Amino acid sequence: MRRSTLAEWAGGVSLPGYRVASGGVSTLPPGKVSHDEGRHVHPDPEIFLILSGTGRLHLDGEESGFAAGDVLVVDPGEDHHLEAVTEVVTTWLHLEPVPSHPERVP
């Protein structure tokens, strides 16, 4: 997982070899965890741009905090869950890249 801030990505979000295929805006009420049904992984990276609130990222069994303005890049195969810990609804934009040329991505 890679972490930075929205200010650091001012020139644009880029993952060489990938293009954004889908995404959306998600919300999580205080005290709730995303994908609480068990292991949650993807074959491609996933990017989270945290828009409001604070929370904890559960990543492969370890926890770290996040806050509005953070950008989280979850690498392929990493088990990940977001947990809202503030009194307000936590909101994020998620982008789901896929290989731009599947035959060339290692």
Biopython code that builds the backbone (N, CA, C, O; Angstrom):
import numpy as np
from Bio.PDB.StructureBuilder import StructureBuilder

atoms = [
    (1, "MET", "N", (0.844, -1.160, 0.000)),
    (1, "MET", "CA", (0.000, 0.000, 0.000)),
    (1, "MET", "C", (0.891, 1.225, 0.000)),
    (1, "MET", "O", (1.907, 1.277, 0.693)),
    (2, "ARG", "N", (0.499, 2.195, -0.776)),
    (2, "ARG", "CA", (1.207, 3.467, -0.827)),
    (2, "ARG", "C", (0.277, 4.564, -0.335)),
    (2, "ARG", "O", (-0.913, 4.562, -0.650)),
    (3, "ARG", "N", (0.819, 5.506, 0.440)),
    (3, "ARG", "CA", (0.008, 6.595, 0.992)),
    (3, "ARG", "C", (0.633, 7.927, 0.610)),
    (3, "ARG", "O", (1.853, 8.088, 0.636)),
    (4, "SER", "N", (-0.225, 8.881, 0.255)),
    (4, "SER", "CA", (0.213, 10.247, -0.001)),
    (4, "SER", "C", (-0.972, 11.152, 0.294)),
    (4, "SER", "O", (-1.935, 10.723, 0.929)),
    (5, "THR", "N", (-0.915, 12.403, -0.159)),
    (5, "THR", "CA", (-2.022, 13.334, 0.047)),
    (5, "THR", "C", (-2.540, 13.825, -1.293)),
    (5, "THR", "O", (-1.861, 13.705, -2.313)),
    (6, "LEU", "N", (-3.748, 14.379, -1.287)),
    (6, "LEU", "CA", (-4.311, 14.924, -2.520)),
    (6, "LEU", "C", (-3.408, 16.017, -3.093)),
    (6, "LEU", "O", (-3.276, 16.131, -4.312)),
    (7, "ALA", "N", (-2.783, 16.825, -2.222)),
    (7, "ALA", "CA", (-1.894, 17.889, -2.692)),
    (7, "ALA", "C", (-0.706, 17.312, -3.461)),
    (7, "ALA", "O", (-0.263, 17.902, -4.446)),
    (8, "GLU", "N", (-0.190, 16.174, -3.022)),
    (8, "GLU", "CA", (0.940, 15.547, -3.708)),
    (8, "GLU", "C", (0.545, 14.989, -5.075)),
    (8, "GLU", "O", (1.406, 14.791, -5.932)),
    (9, "TRP", "N", (-0.743, 14.735, -5.288)),
    (9, "TRP", "CA", (-1.234, 14.190, -6.560)),
    (9, "TRP", "C", (-1.859, 15.281, -7.418)),
    (9, "TRP", "O", (-2.638, 14.980, -8.322)),
    (10, "ALA", "N", (-1.530, 16.553, -7.150)),
    (10, "ALA", "CA", (-2.146, 17.672, -7.858)),
    (10, "ALA", "C", (-1.985, 17.571, -9.377)),
    (10, "ALA", "O", (-2.841, 18.046, -10.124)),
    (11, "GLY", "N", (-0.893, 16.954, -9.835)),
    (11, "GLY", "CA", (-0.665, 16.802, -11.267)),
    (11, "GLY", "C", (-1.462, 15.672, -11.883)),
    (11, "GLY", "O", (-1.427, 15.485, -13.099)),
    (12, "GLY", "N", (-2.184, 14.911, -11.064)),
    (12, "GLY", "CA", (-2.989, 13.802, -11.568)),
    (12, "GLY", "C", (-2.588, 12.487, -10.938)),
    (12, "GLY", "O", (-1.456, 12.313, -10.485)),
    (13, "VAL", "N", (-3.519, 11.582, -10.916)),
    (13, "VAL", "CA", (-3.292, 10.240, -10.382)),
    (13, "VAL", "C", (-2.824, 9.368, -11.532)),
    (13, "VAL", "O", (-3.506, 9.262, -12.551)),
    (14, "SER", "N", (-1.664, 8.741, -11.377)),
    (14, "SER", "CA", (-1.114, 7.950, -12.472)),
    (14, "SER", "C", (-0.523, 6.650, -11.950)),
    (14, "SER", "O", (0.249, 6.644, -10.992)),
    (15, "LEU", "N", (-0.889, 5.575, -12.580)),
    (15, "LEU", "CA", (-0.288, 4.267, -12.333)),
    (15, "LEU", "C", (0.155, 3.750, -13.693)),
    (15, "LEU", "O", (-0.670, 3.267, -14.468)),
    (16, "PRO", "N", (1.440, 3.844, -13.992)),
    (16, "PRO", "CA", (1.917, 3.403, -15.313)),
    (16, "PRO", "C", (1.464, 1.987, -15.637)),
    (16, "PRO", "O", (1.573, 1.087, -14.804)),
    (17, "GLY", "N", (0.959, 1.792, -16.843)),
    (17, "GLY", "CA", (0.489, 0.488, -17.294)),
    (17, "GLY", "C", (-0.970, 0.218, -17.000)),
    (17, "GLY", "O", (-1.498, -0.833, -17.366)),
    (18, "TYR", "N", (-1.637, 1.175, -16.331)),
    (18, "TYR", "CA", (-3.052, 1.001, -15.978)),
    (18, "TYR", "C", (-3.871, 2.181, -16.481)),
    (18, "TYR", "O", (-3.347, 3.267, -16.725)),
    (19, "ARG", "N", (-5.179, 1.938, -16.630)),
    (19, "ARG", "CA", (-6.142, 3.001, -16.913)),
    (19, "ARG", "C", (-7.331, 2.781, -15.986)),
    (19, "ARG", "O", (-7.626, 1.646, -15.611)),
    (20, "VAL", "N", (-8.011, 3.858, -15.618)),
    (20, "VAL", "CA", (-9.166, 3.741, -14.734)),
    (20, "VAL", "C", (-10.351, 3.208, -15.539)),
    (20, "VAL", "O", (-10.759, 3.799, -16.539)),
    (21, "ALA", "N", (-10.891, 2.083, -15.083)),
    (21, "ALA", "CA", (-12.013, 1.452, -15.772)),
    (21, "ALA", "C", (-13.344, 1.763, -15.100)),
    (21, "ALA", "O", (-14.378, 1.835, -15.764)),
    (22, "SER", "N", (-13.317, 1.948, -13.785)),
    (22, "SER", "CA", (-14.552, 2.232, -13.061)),
    (22, "SER", "C", (-14.208, 2.886, -11.739)),
    (22, "SER", "O", (-13.038, 3.058, -11.396)),
    (23, "GLY", "N", (-15.226, 3.241, -11.018)),
    (23, "GLY", "CA", (-15.038, 3.874, -9.720)),
    (23, "GLY", "C", (-16.342, 4.455, -9.246)),
    (23, "GLY", "O", (-17.399, 4.200, -9.824)),
    (24, "GLY", "N", (-16.266, 5.231, -8.200)),
    (24, "GLY", "CA", (-17.465, 5.852, -7.666)),
    (24, "GLY", "C", (-17.188, 6.497, -6.337)),
    (24, "GLY", "O", (-16.049, 6.537, -5.873)),
    (25, "VAL", "N", (-18.235, 7.001, -5.730)),
    (25, "VAL", "CA", (-18.154, 7.619, -4.413)),
    (25, "VAL", "C", (-18.830, 6.680, -3.424)),
    (25, "VAL", "O", (-19.928, 6.183, -3.673)),
    (26, "SER", "N", (-18.165, 6.444, -2.306)),
    (26, "SER", "CA", (-18.718, 5.574, -1.266)),
    (26, "SER", "C", (-18.759, 6.321, 0.057)),
    (26, "SER", "O", (-17.949, 7.213, 0.307)),
    (27, "THR", "N", (-19.709, 5.945, 0.897)),
    (27, "THR", "CA", (-19.816, 6.522, 2.235)),
    (27, "THR", "C", (-19.883, 5.400, 3.255)),
    (27, "THR", "O", (-20.292, 4.278, 2.956)),
    (28, "LEU", "N", (-19.474, 5.734, 4.458)),
    (28, "LEU", "CA", (-19.486, 4.756, 5.540)),
    (28, "LEU", "C", (-19.877, 5.486, 6.822)),
    (28, "LEU", "O", (-19.203, 6.438, 7.215)),
    (29, "PRO", "N", (-20.961, 5.055, 7.483)),
    (29, "PRO", "CA", (-21.370, 5.691, 8.729)),
    (29, "PRO", "C", (-20.351, 5.419, 9.845)),
    (29, "PRO", "O", (-19.603, 4.445, 9.773)),
    (30, "PRO", "N", (-20.319, 6.270, 10.867)),
    (30, "PRO", "CA", (-19.397, 6.066, 11.984)),
    (30, "PRO", "C", (-19.515, 4.666, 12.575)),
    (30, "PRO", "O", (-20.615, 4.156, 12.788)),
    (31, "GLY", "N", (-18.365, 4.058, 12.834)),
    (31, "GLY", "CA", (-18.320, 2.739, 13.460)),
    (31, "GLY", "C", (-18.461, 1.561, 12.515)),
    (31, "GLY", "O", (-18.353, 0.415, 12.951)),
    (32, "LYS", "N", (-18.695, 1.805, 11.248)),
    (32, "LYS", "CA", (-18.876, 0.716, 10.279)),
    (32, "LYS", "C", (-17.581, 0.404, 9.543)),
    (32, "LYS", "O", (-16.690, 1.246, 9.438)),
    (33, "VAL", "N", (-17.494, -0.837, 9.030)),
    (33, "VAL", "CA", (-16.330, -1.309, 8.282)),
    (33, "VAL", "C", (-16.787, -1.741, 6.893)),
    (33, "VAL", "O", (-17.802, -2.422, 6.750)),
    (34, "SER", "N", (-16.032, -1.341, 5.873)),
    (34, "SER", "CA", (-16.354, -1.785, 4.511)),
    (34, "SER", "C", (-15.986, -3.243, 4.340)),
    (34, "SER", "O", (-15.037, -3.722, 4.961)),
    (35, "HIS", "N", (-16.711, -3.940, 3.524)),
    (35, "HIS", "CA", (-16.407, -5.339, 3.196)),
    (35, "HIS", "C", (-16.175, -6.175, 4.451)),
    (35, "HIS", "O", (-15.167, -6.874, 4.553)),
    (36, "ASP", "N", (-17.092, -6.107, 5.396)),
    (36, "ASP", "CA", (-16.898, -6.813, 6.666)),
    (36, "ASP", "C", (-17.200, -8.308, 6.583)),
    (36, "ASP", "O", (-17.191, -9.003, 7.599)),
    (37, "GLU", "N", (-17.469, -8.801, 5.373)),
    (37, "GLU", "CA", (-17.803, -10.226, 5.213)),
    (37, "GLU", "C", (-16.585, -11.133, 5.188)),
    (37, "GLU", "O", (-16.740, -12.353, 5.138)),
    (38, "GLY", "N", (-15.399, -10.590, 5.221)),
    (38, "GLY", "CA", (-14.192, -11.416, 5.196)),
    (38, "GLY", "C", (-13.141, -10.831, 4.280)),
    (38, "GLY", "O", (-13.133, -9.629, 4.011)),
    (39, "ARG", "N", (-12.261, -11.682, 3.807)),
    (39, "ARG", "CA", (-11.147, -11.243, 2.954)),
    (39, "ARG", "C", (-11.670, -10.510, 1.718)),
    (39, "ARG", "O", (-12.620, -10.954, 1.072)),
    (40, "HIS", "N", (-11.028, -9.369, 1.401)),
    (40, "HIS", "CA", (-11.444, -8.562, 0.244)),
    (40, "HIS", "C", (-10.198, -8.136, -0.523)),
    (40, "HIS", "O", (-9.432, -7.297, -0.049)),
    (41, "VAL", "N", (-9.994, -8.711, -1.708)),
    (41, "VAL", "CA", (-8.821, -8.416, -2.532)),
    (41, "VAL", "C", (-9.253, -8.191, -3.978)),
    (41, "VAL", "O", (-10.361, -8.547, -4.380)),
    (42, "HIS", "N", (-8.344, -7.589, -4.748)),
    (42, "HIS", "CA", (-8.571, -7.365, -6.176)),
    (42, "HIS", "C", (-7.344, -7.829, -6.956)),
    (42, "HIS", "O", (-6.241, -7.841, -6.411)),
    (43, "PRO", "N", (-7.517, -8.210, -8.222)),
    (43, "PRO", "CA", (-6.364, -8.597, -9.042)),
    (43, "PRO", "C", (-5.584, -7.381, -9.553)),
    (43, "PRO", "O", (-4.476, -7.526, -10.069)),
    (44, "ASP", "N", (-6.167, -6.173, -9.409)),
    (44, "ASP", "CA", (-5.541, -4.937, -9.869)),
    (44, "ASP", "C", (-5.511, -3.950, -8.703)),
    (44, "ASP", "O", (-6.191, -4.175, -7.701)),
    (45, "PRO", "N", (-4.738, -2.856, -8.806)),
    (45, "PRO", "CA", (-4.703, -1.875, -7.720)),
    (45, "PRO", "C", (-6.055, -1.191, -7.542)),
    (45, "PRO", "O", (-6.909, -1.233, -8.428)),
    (46, "GLU", "N", (-6.234, -0.565, -6.388)),
    (46, "GLU", "CA", (-7.418, 0.261, -6.138)),
    (46, "GLU", "C", (-6.939, 1.535, -5.451)),
    (46, "GLU", "O", (-6.089, 1.491, -4.561)),
    (47, "ILE", "N", (-7.490, 2.665, -5.871)),
    (47, "ILE", "CA", (-7.086, 3.964, -5.338)),
    (47, "ILE", "C", (-8.254, 4.551, -4.560)),
    (47, "ILE", "O", (-9.387, 4.577, -5.041)),
    (48, "PHE", "N", (-7.963, 5.024, -3.345)),
    (48, "PHE", "CA", (-8.961, 5.691, -2.513)),
    (48, "PHE", "C", (-8.521, 7.125, -2.281)),
    (48, "PHE", "O", (-7.415, 7.357, -1.792)),
    (49, "LEU", "N", (-9.367, 8.098, -2.622)),
    (49, "LEU", "CA", (-9.141, 9.506, -2.325)),
    (49, "LEU", "C", (-10.118, 9.855, -1.212)),
    (49, "LEU", "O", (-11.323, 9.930, -1.451)),
    (50, "ILE", "N", (-9.616, 10.068, 0.001)),
    (50, "ILE", "CA", (-10.469, 10.297, 1.162)),
    (50, "ILE", "C", (-10.973, 11.745, 1.123)),
    (50, "ILE", "O", (-10.180, 12.686, 1.156)),
    (51, "LEU", "N", (-12.296, 11.910, 1.053)),
    (51, "LEU", "CA", (-12.904, 13.232, 0.900)),
    (51, "LEU", "C", (-13.352, 13.846, 2.224)),
    (51, "LEU", "O", (-13.268, 15.062, 2.396)),
    (52, "SER", "N", (-13.829, 13.023, 3.165)),
    (52, "SER", "CA", (-14.262, 13.543, 4.466)),
    (52, "SER", "C", (-14.119, 12.467, 5.526)),
    (52, "SER", "O", (-14.113, 11.273, 5.224)),
    (53, "GLY", "N", (-14.004, 12.907, 6.773)),
    (53, "GLY", "CA", (-13.919, 11.993, 7.896)),
    (53, "GLY", "C", (-12.515, 11.465, 8.135)),
    (53, "GLY", "O", (-11.561, 11.805, 7.436)),
    (54, "THR", "N", (-12.432, 10.625, 9.147)),
    (54, "THR", "CA", (-11.186, 9.919, 9.455)),
    (54, "THR", "C", (-11.531, 8.462, 9.696)),
    (54, "THR", "O", (-12.687, 8.115, 9.939)),
    (55, "GLY", "N", (-10.522, 7.619, 9.626)),
    (55, "GLY", "CA", (-10.776, 6.209, 9.832)),
    (55, "GLY", "C", (-9.520, 5.400, 9.966)),
    (55, "GLY", "O", (-8.418, 5.931, 10.108)),
    (56, "ARG", "N", (-9.709, 4.100, 9.919)),
    (56, "ARG", "CA", (-8.593, 3.154, 9.981)),
    (56, "ARG", "C", (-8.638, 2.282, 8.734)),
    (56, "ARG", "O", (-9.696, 1.811, 8.316)),
    (57, "LEU", "N", (-7.471, 2.084, 8.158)),
    (57, "LEU", "CA", (-7.323, 1.148, 7.053)),
    (57, "LEU", "C", (-6.828, -0.161, 7.630)),
    (57, "LEU", "O", (-5.782, -0.201, 8.278)),
    (58, "HIS", "N", (-7.569, -1.228, 7.401)),
    (58, "HIS", "CA", (-7.146, -2.576, 7.793)),
    (58, "HIS", "C", (-6.542, -3.194, 6.539)),
    (58, "HIS", "O", (-7.245, -3.411, 5.552)),
    (59, "LEU", "N", (-5.250, -3.475, 6.574)),
    (59, "LEU", "CA", (-4.534, -3.948, 5.397)),
    (59, "LEU", "C", (-3.710, -5.168, 5.773)),
    (59, "LEU", "O", (-2.754, -5.067, 6.542)),
    (60, "ASP", "N", (-4.082, -6.327, 5.228)),
    (60, "ASP", "CA", (-3.366, -7.576, 5.511)),
    (60, "ASP", "C", (-3.136, -7.787, 7.002)),
    (60, "ASP", "O", (-2.054, -8.192, 7.427)),
    (61, "GLY", "N", (-4.191, -7.499, 7.804)),
    (61, "GLY", "CA", (-4.128, -7.759, 9.239)),
    (61, "GLY", "C", (-3.504, -6.654, 10.070)),
    (61, "GLY", "O", (-3.446, -6.783, 11.293)),
    (62, "GLU", "N", (-3.030, -5.566, 9.457)),
    (62, "GLU", "CA", (-2.456, -4.445, 10.197)),
    (62, "GLU", "C", (-3.339, -3.227, 10.014)),
    (62, "GLU", "O", (-4.072, -3.135, 9.029)),
    (63, "GLU", "N", (-3.281, -2.280, 10.960)),
    (63, "GLU", "CA", (-4.115, -1.085, 10.921)),
    (63, "GLU", "C", (-3.265, 0.171, 10.831)),
    (63, "GLU", "O", (-2.177, 0.242, 11.403)),
    (64, "SER", "N", (-3.775, 1.167, 10.104)),
    (64, "SER", "CA", (-3.174, 2.500, 10.099)),
    (64, "SER", "C", (-4.288, 3.510, 9.887)),
    (64, "SER", "O", (-5.325, 3.192, 9.303)),
    (65, "GLY", "N", (-4.070, 4.721, 10.361)),
    (65, "GLY", "CA", (-5.092, 5.752, 10.260)),
    (65, "GLY", "C", (-5.087, 6.436, 8.905)),
    (65, "GLY", "O", (-4.089, 6.422, 8.183)),
    (66, "PHE", "N", (-6.234, 7.041, 8.573)),
    (66, "PHE", "CA", (-6.328, 7.897, 7.385)),
    (66, "PHE", "C", (-7.256, 9.054, 7.716)),
    (66, "PHE", "O", (-8.039, 8.989, 8.664)),
    (67, "ALA", "N", (-7.157, 10.126, 6.912)),
    (67, "ALA", "CA", (-7.975, 11.313, 7.129)),
    (67, "ALA", "C", (-8.293, 11.955, 5.784)),
    (67, "ALA", "O", (-7.686, 11.632, 4.763)),
    (68, "ALA", "N", (-9.253, 12.868, 5.805)),
    (68, "ALA", "CA", (-9.612, 13.611, 4.592)),
    (68, "ALA", "C", (-8.356, 14.218, 3.986)),
    (68, "ALA", "O", (-7.534, 14.808, 4.687)),
    (69, "GLY", "N", (-8.218, 14.065, 2.672)),
    (69, "GLY", "CA", (-7.043, 14.563, 1.965)),
    (69, "GLY", "C", (-6.016, 13.493, 1.670)),
    (69, "GLY", "O", (-5.106, 13.719, 0.873)),
    (70, "ASP", "N", (-6.139, 12.329, 2.294)),
    (70, "ASP", "CA", (-5.201, 11.232, 2.024)),
    (70, "ASP", "C", (-5.554, 10.508, 0.731)),
    (70, "ASP", "O", (-6.721, 10.433, 0.346)),
    (71, "VAL", "N", (-4.543, 9.984, 0.075)),
    (71, "VAL", "CA", (-4.706, 9.114, -1.093)),
    (71, "VAL", "C", (-4.075, 7.782, -0.729)),
    (71, "VAL", "O", (-2.902, 7.730, -0.360)),
    (72, "LEU", "N", (-4.843, 6.706, -0.830)),
    (72, "LEU", "CA", (-4.368, 5.359, -0.513)),
    (72, "LEU", "C", (-4.371, 4.536, -1.792)),
    (72, "LEU", "O", (-5.386, 4.468, -2.485)),
    (73, "VAL", "N", (-3.254, 3.918, -2.107)),
    (73, "VAL", "CA", (-3.176, 3.029, -3.262)),
    (73, "VAL", "C", (-2.958, 1.625, -2.723)),
    (73, "VAL", "O", (-1.891, 1.310, -2.196)),
    (74, "VAL", "N", (-3.976, 0.786, -2.859)),
    (74, "VAL", "CA", (-3.906, -0.603, -2.403)),
    (74, "VAL", "C", (-3.423, -1.447, -3.573)),
    (74, "VAL", "O", (-4.011, -1.425, -4.654)),
    (75, "ASP", "N", (-2.358, -2.182, -3.348)),
    (75, "ASP", "CA", (-1.764, -2.985, -4.410)),
    (75, "ASP", "C", (-2.541, -4.288, -4.636)),
    (75, "ASP", "O", (-3.252, -4.742, -3.740)),
    (76, "PRO", "N", (-2.413, -4.888, -5.816)),
    (76, "PRO", "CA", (-3.118, -6.136, -6.112)),
    (76, "PRO", "C", (-2.847, -7.200, -5.040)),
    (76, "PRO", "O", (-1.713, -7.385, -4.599)),
    (77, "GLY", "N", (-3.914, -7.888, -4.637)),
    (77, "GLY", "CA", (-3.780, -8.990, -3.694)),
    (77, "GLY", "C", (-3.754, -8.593, -2.233)),
    (77, "GLY", "O", (-3.739, -9.472, -1.371)),
    (78, "GLU", "N", (-3.749, -7.296, -1.915)),
    (78, "GLU", "CA", (-3.752, -6.872, -0.514)),
    (78, "GLU", "C", (-5.180, -6.895, 0.027)),
    (78, "GLU", "O", (-6.084, -6.293, -0.553)),
    (79, "ASP", "N", (-5.373, -7.595, 1.146)),
    (79, "ASP", "CA", (-6.681, -7.654, 1.805)),
    (79, "ASP", "C", (-6.913, -6.305, 2.489)),
    (79, "ASP", "O", (-6.109, -5.889, 3.324)),
    (80, "HIS", "N", (-8.007, -5.619, 2.140)),
    (80, "HIS", "CA", (-8.210, -4.269, 2.652)),
    (80, "HIS", "C", (-9.659, -4.007, 3.047)),
    (80, "HIS", "O", (-10.602, -4.494, 2.423)),
    (81, "HIS", "N", (-9.797, -3.210, 4.119)),
    (81, "HIS", "CA", (-11.090, -2.778, 4.640)),
    (81, "HIS", "C", (-10.906, -1.381, 5.208)),
    (81, "HIS", "O", (-9.881, -1.107, 5.833)),
    (82, "LEU", "N", (-11.876, -0.487, 5.008)),
    (82, "LEU", "CA", (-11.848, 0.833, 5.593)),
    (82, "LEU", "C", (-12.857, 0.875, 6.725)),
    (82, "LEU", "O", (-13.956, 0.334, 6.607)),
    (83, "GLU", "N", (-12.480, 1.524, 7.835)),
    (83, "GLU", "CA", (-13.347, 1.658, 9.002)),
    (83, "GLU", "C", (-13.514, 3.143, 9.317)),
    (83, "GLU", "O", (-12.525, 3.866, 9.444)),
    (84, "ALA", "N", (-14.760, 3.602, 9.443)),
    (84, "ALA", "CA", (-15.041, 4.996, 9.799)),
    (84, "ALA", "C", (-14.972, 5.142, 11.317)),
    (84, "ALA", "O", (-15.581, 4.356, 12.043)),
    (85, "VAL", "N", (-14.236, 6.142, 11.799)),
    (85, "VAL", "CA", (-14.093, 6.302, 13.250)),
    (85, "VAL", "C", (-14.517, 7.688, 13.743)),
    (85, "VAL", "O", (-14.431, 7.953, 14.942)),
    (86, "THR", "N", (-14.970, 8.576, 12.859)),
    (86, "THR", "CA", (-15.381, 9.912, 13.287)),
    (86, "THR", "C", (-16.881, 9.958, 13.528)),
    (86, "THR", "O", (-17.603, 8.997, 13.261)),
    (87, "GLU", "N", (-17.331, 11.092, 14.035)),
    (87, "GLU", "CA", (-18.759, 11.298, 14.283)),
    (87, "GLU", "C", (-19.512, 11.655, 13.007)),
    (87, "GLU", "O", (-20.742, 11.716, 13.009)),
    (88, "VAL", "N", (-18.781, 11.892, 11.916)),
    (88, "VAL", "CA", (-19.420, 12.237, 10.637)),
    (88, "VAL", "C", (-19.247, 11.071, 9.671)),
    (88, "VAL", "O", (-18.413, 10.191, 9.885)),
    (89, "VAL", "N", (-20.027, 11.075, 8.628)),
    (89, "VAL", "CA", (-19.922, 10.041, 7.604)),
    (89, "VAL", "C", (-18.577, 10.190, 6.889)),
    (89, "VAL", "O", (-18.212, 11.290, 6.476)),
    (90, "THR", "N", (-17.854, 9.103, 6.746)),
    (90, "THR", "CA", (-16.594, 9.094, 6.015)),
    (90, "THR", "C", (-16.912, 8.853, 4.540)),
    (90, "THR", "O", (-17.667, 7.941, 4.203)),
    (91, "THR", "N", (-16.337, 9.670, 3.672)),
    (91, "THR", "CA", (-16.630, 9.611, 2.240)),
    (91, "THR", "C", (-15.337, 9.514, 1.465)),
    (91, "THR", "O", (-14.351, 10.169, 1.802)),
    (92, "TRP", "N", (-15.340, 8.688, 0.416)),
    (92, "TRP", "CA", (-14.158, 8.578, -0.436)),
    (92, "TRP", "C", (-14.563, 8.325, -1.881)),
    (92, "TRP", "O", (-15.643, 7.814, -2.176)),
    (93, "LEU", "N", (-13.655, 8.704, -2.760)),
    (93, "LEU", "CA", (-13.756, 8.378, -4.178)),
    (93, "LEU", "C", (-12.858, 7.177, -4.398)),
    (93, "LEU", "O", (-11.689, 7.198, -4.015)),
    (94, "HIS", "N", (-13.392, 6.128, -5.011)),
    (94, "HIS", "CA", (-12.549, 4.969, -5.301)),
    (94, "HIS", "C", (-12.417, 4.819, -6.812)),
    (94, "HIS", "O", (-13.389, 4.934, -7.558)),
    (95, "LEU", "N", (-11.193, 4.561, -7.234)),
    (95, "LEU", "CA", (-10.879, 4.358, -8.646)),
    (95, "LEU", "C", (-10.354, 2.947, -8.813)),
    (95, "LEU", "O", (-9.518, 2.489, -8.034)),
    (96, "GLU", "N", (-10.848, 2.258, -9.833)),
    (96, "GLU", "CA", (-10.475, 0.863, -10.055)),
    (96, "GLU", "C", (-9.773, 0.725, -11.404)),
    (96, "GLU", "O", (-10.420, 0.560, -12.438)),
    (97, "PRO", "N", (-8.434, 0.795, -11.380)),
    (97, "PRO", "CA", (-7.665, 0.663, -12.625)),
    (97, "PRO", "C", (-7.598, -0.783, -13.110)),
    (97, "PRO", "O", (-7.688, -1.729, -12.328)),
    (98, "VAL", "N", (-7.439, -0.919, -14.402)),
    (98, "VAL", "CA", (-7.185, -2.215, -15.035)),
    (98, "VAL", "C", (-5.983, -2.030, -15.954)),
    (98, "VAL", "O", (-5.681, -0.902, -16.345)),
    (99, "PRO", "N", (-5.294, -3.106, -16.304)),
    (99, "PRO", "CA", (-4.153, -2.964, -17.213)),
    (99, "PRO", "C", (-4.574, -2.308, -18.522)),
    (99, "PRO", "O", (-5.568, -2.705, -19.130)),
    (100, "SER", "N", (-3.810, -1.299, -18.957)),
    (100, "SER", "CA", (-4.139, -0.648, -20.227)),
    (100, "SER", "C", (-3.783, -1.542, -21.401)),
    (100, "SER", "O", (-4.413, -1.469, -22.456)),
    (101, "HIS", "N", (-2.778, -2.383, -21.220)),
    (101, "HIS", "CA", (-2.368, -3.380, -22.222)),
    (101, "HIS", "C", (-2.090, -4.664, -21.451)),
    (101, "HIS", "O", (-0.945, -4.904, -21.067)),
    (102, "PRO", "N", (-3.110, -5.503, -21.210)),
    (102, "PRO", "CA", (-2.952, -6.678, -20.354)),
    (102, "PRO", "C", (-1.744, -7.545, -20.702)),
    (102, "PRO", "O", (-1.124, -8.127, -19.812)),
    (103, "GLU", "N", (-1.412, -7.633, -21.968)),
    (103, "GLU", "CA", (-0.303, -8.506, -22.348)),
    (103, "GLU", "C", (1.064, -7.934, -21.954)),
    (103, "GLU", "O", (2.064, -8.651, -21.998)),
    (104, "ARG", "N", (1.120, -6.630, -21.562)),
    (104, "ARG", "CA", (2.407, -6.005, -21.224)),
    (104, "ARG", "C", (2.607, -5.781, -19.738)),
    (104, "ARG", "O", (3.715, -5.425, -19.337)),
    (105, "VAL", "N", (1.589, -5.972, -18.890)),
    (105, "VAL", "CA", (1.735, -5.749, -17.466)),
    (105, "VAL", "C", (2.337, -6.995, -16.827)),
    (105, "VAL", "O", (1.858, -8.106, -17.051)),
    (106, "PRO", "N", (3.411, -6.805, -16.014)),
    (106, "PRO", "CA", (4.062, -7.980, -15.401)),
    (106, "PRO", "C", (3.157, -8.695, -14.424)),
    (106, "PRO", "O", (3.558, -9.696, -13.831)),
]
sb = StructureBuilder()
sb.init_structure("model")
sb.init_model(0)
sb.init_chain("A")
sb.init_seg("    ")
for serial, (resi, resn, name, xyz) in enumerate(atoms, 1):
    if name == "N":
        sb.init_residue(resn, " ", resi, " ")
    sb.init_atom(name, np.array(xyz, "f"), 0.0, 1.0, " ", f" {name:<3s}", serial, name[0])
structure = sb.get_structure()
